[in-house]
Amino acid sequence: MQRRSILWGTLSAVGAAFAASRANAATETPPPAKLRVAYHLDDLDKVNFVIGNIQNHLDGVGGPGHVTIALVVHGRALKAFHAATANPDLSKRVGQFAKDGIELAACGNTMKSQNITLADLLPGFVAAERGGVVRLAELQSEGYLYLRP
């Protein structure tokens, strides 16, 4: 009878220890993977909204070291990024985004239709030679999340 009590007590203690270790393992979550996000901008009226969203995104995750962001601009929205006419606040924010490593892609088709080159845009832009929508599709195929605010 005493042996049975000792065996039962030992098994109960082992079971409790195992359950506690499983509970600890369940609460120890690995750090989240660094998200990759593609923002799509083609509406001139949404330029400031989207730029604000990107800044909020950076602030919300703790800075550019915690997320990879690409901004793909085409259509009428690209006019806002012409260096000669850009809003000074927009110029400053875009410059900071470029320093933070955000990809700023200008649609090659839109650039042709607006008769501009990369030199005409704010510093930091690269050309999406095959088009903005093609670049967005490439980013999505690479695992980027698609956002069109």
Salt bridges, closest charged atoms under 4 A:
ASP42 OD2 - ARG148 NH2 2.71
GLU103 OE1 - ARG135 NH2 2.89
GLU138 OE2 - ARG130 NH2 2.20
GLU138 OE1 - ARG135 NH1 3.16
GLU142 OE2 - ARG135 NH1 3.99
